[in-house]
């Protein structure tokens, strides 16, 4: 089903994000709350995770669940699904687990399928070994193919491939080959992100490896051209899907909808109250086992802030923003960046052109509430 961020958030449904913070290896660009030295507490963490989920009941049944990290496929699948099965969800909920290609087997996926997982997101990043090395990735490109074969053999009808452009030493041909491989693998959904430099990462300390803006713009054109020609629709700046394979949890986020967050460092949003859990799994376990909430802090957004944030997110999508979200003089000034789309159901809207997608932050600064 195709999800429109123009729809009322409650119509799209309630979301759930679950954080599994454990990895074998930390990628050079990663700034997420992930840990490579805490294997000894994984089982304890997953038990605490189930306890946190159970304490949240009764909560709205989820229309979409996303299990990310970290590397969820790095932990025991049986222990993981024991925790996840406590999540209240609709029978037809979108239920996604992120996986490292090296971890994926038919047996692993069968365990996930046993509780209704129906979508897998693979961290492919590149089909070129030398590019993976410069990103600090350790998986084998061949195992991406094996993982996709296992996904098909296990009966999944949709999956996502994550790819990344702009790594040091990646040529335009390297990137084009990666995108062509994505198409050849038949991924119904593709997330393609430009490499960004985050403070505190290994990449941040090595300026010679930092991405070049012009190079990334060229590579964005390449991915949009190749995927567009293959029948994918760009439904958000960094996301393409075959019709009917758009990610529902994405739509919940972009519409300003409500979602719960479980696990260390997980974020949640309910009716303008945004909260986040403690960052480390050790502290998370300590609080849950003591019968206390794991929430670290929260903020309450006023109506104007909520509206602006929703506009900023919608601007990035194919639905765009209402015509009155930009001053007419700004629209005239940005004629190459936005286009008018007329709709009998959603009203006249302004949608980013491809050039506008590359300068979305500049357009976003001119939004008005």
C-alpha positions as a printed NumPy array, in Angstrom:
array([[  0.   ,   0.   ,   0.   ],
       [  1.15 ,   3.54 ,  -0.754],
       [  1.24 ,   5.86 ,   2.267],
       [  0.568,   9.582,   1.924],
       [  1.979,  12.001,   4.476],
       [ -0.951,  14.269,   3.573],
       [ -3.253,  11.866,   5.405],
       [ -4.085,  12.502,   9.069],
       [ -1.371,  10.92 ,  11.184],
       [ -3.875,   8.781,  13.079],
       [ -5.049,   7.302,   9.771],
       [ -1.538,   6.075,   8.975],
       [ -1.317,   4.396,  12.363],
       [  0.854,   3.984,  15.461],
       [  4.512,   3.04 ,  15.13 ],
       [  7.077,   1.246,  17.27 ],
       [ 10.865,   1.515,  17.095],
       [ 13.027,  -1.017,  18.981],
       [ 16.738,  -0.422,  19.486],
       [ 19.227,  -3.279,  19.658],
       [ 22.538,  -1.546,  20.416],
       [ 25.023,  -4.379,  19.827],
       [ 27.494,  -4.741,  16.935],
       [ 30.521,  -6.859,  16.111],
       [ 32.256,  -3.843,  14.629],
       [ 31.514,  -0.112,  14.607],
       [ 31.482,   1.421,  11.131],
       [ 33.702,   4.462,  10.651],
       [ 30.763,   6.812,   9.933],
       [ 28.405,   5.554,  12.665],
       [ 27.343,   7.95 ,  15.423],
       [ 24.472,   5.828,  16.733],
       [ 24.347,   4.478,  20.283],
       [ 25.978,   1.15 ,  19.456],
       [ 28.5  ,  -0.964,  21.341],
       [ 30.973,  -3.69 ,  20.386],
       [ 32.164,  -4.666,  23.882],
       [ 28.977,  -5.717,  25.656],
       [ 28.276,  -9.261,  24.453],
       [ 28.125, -10.385,  28.077],
       [ 24.904,  -8.412,  28.701],
       [ 22.983,  -9.178,  25.504],
       [ 20.66 , -11.776,  27.055],
       [ 20.027,  -9.588,  30.086],
       [ 19.269,  -6.641,  27.81 ],
       [ 16.75 ,  -8.577,  25.738],
       [ 14.921,  -9.701,  28.879],
       [ 14.839,  -6.101,  30.093],
       [ 13.585,  -5.054,  26.669],
       [ 10.624,  -7.422,  26.914],
       [  9.885,  -6.122,  30.409],
       [  9.839,  -2.524,  29.157],
       [  7.477,  -3.485,  26.335],
       [  5.154,  -5.352,  28.691],
       [  5.023,  -2.385,  31.076],
       [  3.862,  -0.131,  28.269],
       [  0.623,  -2.11 ,  27.924],
       [ -2.046,  -1.28 ,  27.189],
       [ -0.756,   0.758,  24.283],
       [ -2.121,   1.262,  20.766],
       [ -1.643,  -1.69 ,  18.467],
       [  1.21 ,  -0.927,  16.098],
       [  0.642,  -0.526,  12.381],
       [  4.417,  -0.632,  11.848],
       [  7.349,  -1.976,  13.877],
       [ 11.009,  -1.381,  13.044],
       [ 13.84 ,  -3.143,  14.859],
       [ 17.12 ,  -1.32 ,  14.313],
       [ 20.452,  -0.733,  15.901],
       [ 23.133,  -1.621,  16.118],
       [ 22.796,  -4.977,  14.462],
       [ 19.662,  -6.875,  15.508],
       [ 20.788,  -9.914,  13.509],
       [ 23.925, -10.088,  15.692],
       [ 21.973, -11.296,  18.746],
       [ 20.238, -14.624,  19.351],
       [ 17.149, -14.661,  17.108],
       [ 15.186, -16.744,  19.619],
       [ 15.895, -14.335,  22.461],
       [ 15.136, -11.366,  20.223],
       [ 11.756, -12.647,  19.048],
       [ 10.842, -13.519,  22.633],
       [ 11.205,  -9.824,  23.451],
       [  9.557,  -8.545,  20.28 ],
       [  6.521, -10.802,  20.532],
       [  5.319,  -8.701,  23.476],
       [  4.621,  -5.756,  21.134],
       [  0.904,  -5.17 ,  20.549],
       [  0.408,  -5.005,  16.799],
       [ -2.188,  -5.392,  14.097],
       [ -2.288,  -8.675,  12.201],
       [ -1.284,  -6.847,   9.001],
       [  1.381,  -4.641,  10.639],
       [  4.564,  -3.862,   8.736],
       [  7.256,  -5.593,  10.823],
       [ 10.874,  -4.91 ,   9.842],
       [ 14.199,  -6.128,  11.232],
       [ 17.556,  -4.695,  10.138],
       [ 20.156,  -7.303,   9.255],
       [ 23.834,  -7.495,   8.424],
       [ 24.182,  -9.498,   5.191],
       [ 26.807, -11.765,   6.77 ],
       [ 24.299, -12.894,   9.425],
       [ 21.389, -13.81 ,   7.186],
       [ 20.432, -17.45 ,   6.751],
       [ 17.158, -19.18 ,   5.989],
       [ 17.145, -20.511,   9.564],
       [ 17.529, -17.001,  11.054],
       [ 14.741, -15.615,   8.888],
       [ 12.435, -18.499,   9.741],
       [ 12.736, -17.59 ,  13.416],
       [ 11.826, -13.994,  12.597],
       [  8.908, -15.124,  10.444],
       [  7.547, -17.167,  13.347],
       [  6.305, -13.982,  15.049],
       [  5.143, -12.194,  11.906],
       [  8.223, -10.312,  10.74 ],
       [  7.454,  -9.556,   7.088],
       [ 10.162,  -7.146,   5.992],
       [ 13.978,  -7.187,   6.146],
       [ 16.317,  -4.224,   5.734],
       [ 19.827,  -5.163,   4.6  ],
       [ 22.829,  -2.889,   5.087],
       [ 24.423,  -3.343,   1.661],
       [ 26.103,   0.097,   1.345],
       [ 28.155,  -0.812,  -1.752],
       [ 28.885,  -3.654,  -4.146],
       [ 32.582,  -2.654,  -4.333],
       [ 34.91 ,  -4.23 ,  -1.74 ],
       [ 37.29 ,  -1.262,  -1.757],
       [ 34.417,   1.154,  -1.055],
       [ 33.143,  -1.014,   1.801],
       [ 36.661,  -0.944,   3.238],
       [ 36.813,   2.853,   3.161],
       [ 33.454,   2.985,   4.967],
       [ 34.724,   0.643,   7.652],
       [ 32.226,  -2.047,   6.649],
       [ 33.28 ,  -5.654,   7.109],
       [ 30.587,  -7.661,   5.321],
       [ 31.167,  -9.525,   2.087],
       [ 29.426,  -8.267,  -1.088],
       [ 28.795, -11.9  ,  -2.029],
       [ 26.805, -12.327,   1.159],
       [ 24.385,  -9.62 ,   0.062],
       [ 23.419, -11.888,  -2.82 ],
       [ 23.171, -14.907,  -0.497],
       [ 21.033, -12.89 ,   1.938],
       [ 18.636, -11.825,  -0.81 ],
       [ 18.357, -15.456,  -1.928],
       [ 17.538, -16.455,   1.665],
       [ 14.905, -13.718,   1.883],
       [ 13.209, -15.075,  -1.231],
       [ 13.505, -18.681,  -0.041],
       [ 11.831, -17.801,   3.256],
       [  8.784, -16.25 ,   1.616],
       [  9.321, -12.547,   2.207],
       [  7.549, -10.452,  -0.42 ],
       [  9.331,  -7.186,   0.342],
       [ 12.702,  -6.043,   1.613],
       [ 14.915,  -2.966,   1.649],
       [ 18.514,  -2.454,   0.619],
       [ 20.436,   0.379,   2.285],
       [ 23.212,   1.858,   0.139],
       [ 25.54 ,   4.79 ,   0.705],
       [ 27.398,   7.078,  -1.691],
       [ 30.351,   9.42 ,  -1.282],
       [ 32.925,   7.187,   0.36 ],
       [ 36.608,   7.906,  -0.278],
       [ 37.816,   6.298,  -3.482],
       [ 34.343,   5.616,  -4.845],
       [ 34.152,   6.531,  -8.541],
       [ 30.978,   7.371, -10.425],
       [ 31.278,   3.979, -12.104],
       [ 31.596,   2.254,  -8.72 ],
       [ 28.401,   3.905,  -7.556],
       [ 26.519,   3.164, -10.774],
       [ 27.545,  -0.501, -10.452],
       [ 26.178,  -0.592,  -6.9  ],
       [ 22.818,   0.827,  -7.96 ],
       [ 22.628,  -1.546, -10.911],
       [ 23.299,  -4.425,  -8.528],
       [ 20.431,  -3.212,  -6.317],
       [ 18.111,  -3.355,  -9.325],
       [ 19.415,  -6.776, -10.348],
       [ 18.754,  -8.101,  -6.834],
       [ 15.138,  -7.021,  -7.159],
       [ 14.846,  -5.007,  -3.947],
       [ 11.322,  -3.529,  -3.843],
       [ 12.55 ,  -0.688,  -1.593],
       [ 15.858,   1.194,  -1.658],
       [ 17.287,   3.709,   0.804],
       [ 20.257,   5.607,  -0.642],
       [ 22.085,   7.997,   1.672],
       [ 24.931,  10.386,   1.092],
       [ 27.806,   9.785,   3.485],
       [ 27.785,  12.374,   6.277],
       [ 30.492,  13.206,   8.775],
       [ 29.319,  13.002,  12.384],
       [ 31.283,  14.305,  15.357],
       [ 32.95 ,  11.634,  17.446],
       [ 33.249,   9.08 ,  14.643],
       [ 36.437,   7.616,  13.194],
       [ 35.59 ,   9.334,   9.911],
       [ 35.429,  12.767,  11.548],
       [ 39.109,  12.576,  12.463],
       [ 40.24 ,  11.954,   8.872],
       [ 39.425,  14.956,   6.632],
       [ 41.016,  13.308,   3.591],
       [ 38.167,  10.766,   3.638],
       [ 35.359,  13.315,   3.899],
       [ 32.793,  13.366,   1.058],
       [ 32.662,  16.03 ,  -1.639],
       [ 29.348,  17.849,  -2.177],
       [ 29.634,  18.016,  -5.971],
       [ 30.539,  14.339,  -6.18 ],
       [ 27.551,  13.428,  -4.025],
       [ 25.221,  15.541,  -6.187],
       [ 26.42 ,  13.674,  -9.283],
       [ 25.848,  10.36 ,  -7.542],
       [ 22.344,  11.397,  -6.476],
       [ 21.522,  12.023, -10.134],
       [ 22.864,   8.556, -10.982],
       [ 20.78 ,   6.714,  -8.395],
       [ 17.64 ,   8.645,  -9.304],
       [ 18.156,   7.974, -13.031],
       [ 18.842,   4.256, -12.67 ],
       [ 16.085,   3.556, -10.158],
       [ 13.583,   5.716, -12.026],
       [ 14.274,   3.824, -15.249],
       [ 13.737,   0.549, -13.367],
       [ 10.283,   1.543, -12.141],
       [ 11.082,   2.849,  -8.686],
       [  9.397,   6.005,  -7.404],
       [ 11.273,   8.513,  -5.265],
       [  8.823,   9.042,  -2.404],
       [ 11.273,  10.818,  -0.089],
       [ 14.64 ,  12.388,  -0.833],
       [ 16.609,   9.279,   0.159],
       [ 13.976,   6.58 ,  -0.423],
       [ 12.718,   4.854,  -3.574],
       [ 10.163,   2.075,  -3.825],
       [  8.254,   0.018,  -6.314],
       [  4.56 ,   1.011,  -6.07 ],
       [  2.997,  -0.523,  -2.968],
       [  6.316,  -1.132,  -1.186],
       [  6.726,   2.224,   0.582],
       [  7.725,   1.963,   4.251],
       [  4.775,   2.63 ,   6.557],
       [  6.905,   3.534,   9.569],
       [  8.575,   6.219,   7.454],
       [  5.141,   7.657,   6.715],
       [  4.339,   7.715,  10.431],
       [  7.508,   9.692,  11.14 ],
       [  7.041,  12.107,   8.241],
       [  3.393,  12.805,   9.042],
       [  4.193,  13.798,  12.631],
       [  2.484,  10.664,  13.903],
       [  2.777,   8.875,  17.225],
       [  5.295,   6.122,  17.92 ],
       [  6.794,   4.334,  20.906],
       [ 10.492,   3.68 ,  21.436],
       [ 11.808,   0.646,  23.316],
       [ 15.371,  -0.085,  24.355],
       [ 18.364,   2.064,  25.196],
       [ 18.579,   5.36 ,  23.264],
       [ 15.17 ,   4.775,  21.644],
       [ 13.05 ,   7.852,  20.923],
       [  9.27 ,   8.194,  21.129],
       [  6.646,  10.782,  20.214],
       [  3.053,  10.967,  21.437],
       [  0.855,  14.005,  20.782],
       [  3.672,  16.53 ,  20.9  ],
       [  5.604,  14.932,  23.757],
       [  8.971,  13.723,  22.489],
       [ 11.086,  11.547,  24.792],
       [ 14.203,   9.409,  24.699],
       [ 15.631,   6.599,  26.785],
       [ 19.007,   6.419,  28.514],
       [ 21.825,   5.893,  26.033],
       [ 23.734,   2.865,  27.342],
       [ 22.384,  -0.688,  27.594],
       [ 23.96 ,  -1.093,  31.045],
       [ 21.971,   1.809,  32.467],
       [ 18.851,   0.655,  30.632],
       [ 19.074,  -2.786,  32.274],
       [ 19.736,  -1.248,  35.687],
       [ 16.644,   0.952,  35.52 ],
       [ 14.283,  -1.69 ,  34.137],
       [ 15.402,  -4.308,  36.664],
       [ 14.841,  -1.769,  39.447],
       [ 11.261,  -1.307,  38.27 ],
       [ 11.92 ,   2.217,  37.026],
       [ 11.261,   3.772,  33.602],
       [ 14.208,   3.989,  31.208],
       [ 13.293,   7.464,  29.982],
       [ 16.187,   9.901,  30.152],
       [ 14.388,  13.138,  29.278],
       [ 11.583,  14.649,  27.248],
       [ 10.327,  17.838,  25.639],
       [  6.836,  19.085,  24.876],
       [  6.416,  20.724,  21.486],
       [  4.003,  23.618,  21.047],
       [  1.55 ,  23.644,  18.16 ],
       [  3.657,  25.943,  15.98 ],
       [  6.779,  23.804,  16.403],
       [  4.865,  20.631,  15.604],
       [  3.416,  22.176,  12.472],
       [  6.797,  23.46 ,  11.288],
       [  8.487,  20.102,  11.892],
       [  5.752,  18.3  ,   9.974],
       [  6.154,  20.721,   7.067],
       [  9.926,  20.223,   7.096],
       [  9.473,  16.457,   6.899],
       [  6.682,  16.565,   4.328],
       [  8.78 ,  18.834,   2.13 ],
       [ 11.198,  15.941,   1.696],
       [  8.441,  13.653,   0.382],
       [  6.673,  13.316,  -2.947],
       [  3.542,  14.747,  -1.255],
       [  5.28 ,  18.081,  -0.67 ],
       [  3.696,  20.873,   1.353],
       [  0.524,  22.972,   0.997],
       [  0.803,  25.904,  -1.367],
       [  0.568,  28.406,   1.476],
       [  3.585,  26.899,   3.282],
       [  5.819,  29.162,   1.179],
       [  5.439,  32.845,   0.43 ],
       [  4.554,  33.435,  -3.266],
       [  7.668,  35.567,  -3.686],
       [  9.808,  32.702,  -2.355],
       [  8.141,  30.312,  -4.776],
       [  8.972,  32.686,  -7.625],
       [ 12.589,  32.93 ,  -6.45 ],
       [ 12.91 ,  29.129,  -6.238],
       [ 11.244,  28.255,  -9.522],
       [ 13.792,  25.558, -10.332],
       [ 13.569,  23.976,  -6.892],
       [  9.813,  23.469,  -6.447],
       [  6.905,  22.694,  -8.734],
       [  3.167,  23.047,  -8.294],
       [  1.122,  19.851,  -8.158],
       [ -2.651,  20.165,  -8.332],
       [ -4.765,  17.597,  -6.495],
       [ -8.493,  17.302,  -6.022],
       [ -8.   ,  15.361,  -2.78 ],
       [ -5.028,  17.071,  -1.107],
       [ -5.269,  20.577,  -2.573],
       [ -2.542,  22.395,  -4.476],
       [  0.88 ,  21.466,  -3.162],
       [  4.494,  22.404,  -3.745],
       [  6.83 ,  19.495,  -4.39 ],
       [ 10.616,  19.551,  -4.656],
       [ 12.165,  19.022,  -8.076],
       [ 15.283,  16.865,  -8.281],
       [ 17.379,  20.037,  -8.003],
       [ 15.257,  21.011,  -5.032],
       [ 15.868,  17.695,  -3.322],
       [ 19.589,  18.47 ,  -3.376],
       [ 18.902,  21.861,  -1.747],
       [ 16.025,  20.844,   0.505],
       [ 17.532,  22.475,   3.58 ],
       [ 17.634,  25.832,   1.787],
       [ 13.971,  25.533,   0.817],
       [ 13.08 ,  24.368,   4.314],
       [ 14.405,  27.603,   5.817],
       [ 11.662,  29.53 ,   3.985],
       [  8.723,  27.467,   5.253],
       [  6.117,  29.399,   7.195],
       [  3.464,  28.27 ,   9.666]])
